Amino acid sequence: MSQHNANSVDHAADHGDVKSYVIGFVLSVILTAIPFWMVMEGDFSKGATIWSIVTMGVVQIWVHLKYFLHLNFVTEDGKASTISFLFSALIIIMVVGLSVWIIYESNAMMMY
């Protein structure tokens, strides 16, 4: 019975707890509210607004990966999961990017 309890505690630790999800949610709301406020306010330059949106978006991606997907480099399983995720993201970016490039080039060739 103690072996079952130890496994269930390890399993629960891998998936995070309520505190982790609340922190992730609050950070996500803040990282969404700041660029939204900047756009709605309209007092900032176009360049500053775009860079803040991009920066907050990248930080928000990190928050989602850390607090919701629980990807990290601390444990051996976390390293493997993170590397698998990054490889999958690379493949998806390549497939989508190259498809768009092929479609664009095909369209350009049809114009002649």
Secondary structure by P-SEA (a helix, b strand, c coil): caaaaaaaaaaaaaaccaaaaaaaaaaaaaaaaaaaaaaaaccccaaaaaaaaaaaaaaaaaaaaccccccccccaaaaaaaaaaaaaaaaaaaaaaaaaaaaaaaaaaaac
